Amino acid sequence: MADSTTIAIVEDDDDIRTQLAAYLEGEGFRVMSLDGGAHLDQLLAVGPAPDLIVLDWMLPGEDGLSICRRLREVGGPPVVMLTAKDEDIDRVLGLEMGADDYVSKPFSPRVLLARIRAVLRRASGAGATTACTGTERLAVADLVVDLAARTVTICGPATEIPLTSAEYDLLHCFVTRPQRVLSRDQLLDWTRGRVAYAFDRTIDVQVSRLRHKLDAAGSQAAGQIKTVRNAGYILAAPVKAVAS
């Protein structure tokens, strides 16, 4: 994966940016080092976009949250946030703005590398598992989920719903395991490749965002993702295979 993968580091601290770039280059990644949102915008304007952005929260000028929100609005690359803020509310806010994962400062480069690789696997679909072996398109309510293309389309007329990689992975878990209660720990493990911390609200935030996007698109499936008190979530509607 690393040989052809480009990582953009957006960090205003010269020492952190230099050390992190050297570490990731040593792991085989191509690295672009940027000190703020303006230089990131210049990079994205000329293209091609990096495969993933490591984005510092506390940047001078436009902060990382604002940049992350803009990237999500245009379907930009996956984002791993770096933040010195370690309160649950700050983590939730970063996820609500569209970050795919976060790492708190001070951090171990090895931990960040593991998070980067996990996000890249999810974005490429390499880490996806399905209970419907051999089935590439699944229908639930008025949605069609294409497992191979990683797209979600609402019927009548057919319109693709733009989801982040994290939102798609969550929906993937539901449609490949319908009418089963899935715990928060299971969903976090399957979608983010890590075990939940106590009071970790990551999955709650992602479910809320997924419901909101489906509802905004007018999909009936939004109401079929139900909360099971003290247990997790369930996709209450049946799922069927769709012929290609």
N, C-alpha and C positions, 0 to 999 in steps of 0.2 A: 504493500500500500504506500509506504513512505517514499519510494523512489520517484513517483510522479505526483506527489501531493505537495501543494503549496499552502503554507500557513502565514497569515498576516498577523503580526504582533502590533497592537496599537497600545502603546504604553509611554507615558511622558517621562518616567524615571529612566535615565540613560543607563544606569548600572543594571537594573532589572531587565531592560530591553536587550542589552548587549549579552548578558549572561544567558538569558533564556534563548535568544537566537542561536548562540553558539551551541547550547545543549541540544536544541531541536535539529540543528544542522548535523550534529554528531549522530543523531538518530536517523539520518537519511532524508529529512524533510528539506524542501526548498523554502526559505524563510524571507519574508519581506518585513523590515522593521520600520514602523511609522510612529511618529510622536503625537498624533492627534487626529481628530475627525476630518480636518481639511485635507490632509495628505491621504487619508483613506478614500475620501471622495474622489480625489485626483486619480488614485489607482483604479477605482471601480469605473471611472469614466472612460479610461483608455482600454481596460480589460486586458486579458481575461480575468474574471474574479478569482480570488483565492478559494481553495476548497474549504477553509475554515478560518475564522477570525478569533484570535485571543484578544479580548477587549477589556481594558482597564475601566473600572467604574468612575474613578475620580480623575477625570481629565480636565485640564484648563480649557476654558471656552465651553464648547458643547460637551456635556458629560456622556459617559458610556451608556446610560439608560436611554437618553434621547437618540443616540446613534443606533442602538439596538432596535428601538422602536421603528426608526426609519428603514433600517435594513429589512425588518419583517414586513413592512408595508409593501415593499417591492420584491419580496421573495428572495432576499439576499442569502449569502452563505450561512451555514451554522455558526453559532457564536458561543464561545466559552468565556464567561465573565470572570475577571480578576477583581476581587473586592476586599478592602480592609474592613468592611462592614460585615459583622457576623451575627446580627440579630435575625431571628426568624422572619420578621416583617420585611427586612431588607432582602433576604433570599427570595421571599415570595414576590416582592416587587420586581426583582430582576427577572424572574420567570414569567411574570405577567407581561413584561415588556418584550418577551420573546426569546430570552436566552435559552440555549439548549442545555447548559449546565453552568455551574459556577465553582470557583475555587477561592477559598479565603486566604488572604495574606496574613502572615508569611506562609508560604507554601513550599512543598517539596517539588522540584521539577519532575520527579518520577511520578508523583500523584497527578500533576497536571498532564503529563504525557499519557497516563492511563485514561484520563477523562477525554483527552483529545482523540485518542484511538477509539474509545467507545462511541463518541459522537460521530466520528467518521464512519464507523461500521453501521450505525443506525441510518445515517444519511444515504449510504450506498445500498442498504438493505441486506448487507452481508450477515448481520447478526439476527435477522428475522427468523422466527420459527412459525410454522403453521400446523394446525391440526387438520388441515384439509389438503393433504398431500396430492399433488397433481392438479389441483384446482387453482386457476390463476385469477378468476374474476368471481367475486361474491356479491350478492345483493342482499340488502337489509332495508326494509321500509322502501324509501324512494332513492336510496343510494346504491351505486355500484362501485365497489372497491377493487381496483386492479392491482393484484399483489405483485405482479411482475414489473409493471410500470410505476408502482407506488403513487397512483392517482386515485382521487375520489371524485365521482361525478354524481350530480343530482339529476334525476330524470325530468323531462317535460318542460321546456326543451333541455337537452343534455348540456350541462354546464359544469366545468371542473371547479371544485372548491379548493382554494389554495390553503394548504396546511403546512405548518413547519414539520421538520423531520420528527420532532418529539411528539407532536399532535398526531401525525400519521401513525407512528409506532404504537401509540396508545389505542387508536381506533383499530389498528391491526390486531392487537391483543383481544379486543372485544369481539370482532367479527370472526376470528378464528376460534373463539371459545364462547359462543353465544349461550345465553340462558344458564350461565354458571356464575356463582358469586366469586369474584376475584378480589383478593385482599390487596390492601395498599402495598404491603411488602412484596407480593407477587408481581404487581404491576410495576413497581419501582425496579425490581430485579430484571424483569423481562425488557423494560423499555430503556433503562438507564444503566444497567449492569452493576448496580451496587445495592447494598443493604440499607434500609431506612434507618435514620437516627430517630431517637425518641422525639415525638412531636414534629417530625418532618412533614411539611405540608406540600411537598413537591407534587405528588400525584393529585391532591385535591385541586391545586392550581391548574394543572394540566387538564383535568377533567372539566373544570369550569370553562377554560378557554376553548376546549373542543366543543362542548355543548353550545357555547356562545357562537362559534363560527358556523356550526351546523344550523343553529336556529336563525342566524342572520341570513343564511342562504335559503331559508325557507324549508329546510328538510324536517320531515317528521321523525327522523332518527334521533334528533336531539333529545326528545322526550322519552326515548327508549333506553337511554343510559341512566339507570336509576341508582340512587344511593341506598345501600343496605346498612342500616344503623349498626354500628359496632362491628361490621364485617367487611365492608368494602363497597364494590360497585358491581352491577350486572347489566349486560345488554339483554333486555327483556324480550326483544323481538327475535323471531326465527331468522336464520340466515340460509340462503340457498345458493347453489352454484349457478353461474350464468355461462351459457355457451359462448365461446369466443367468436 
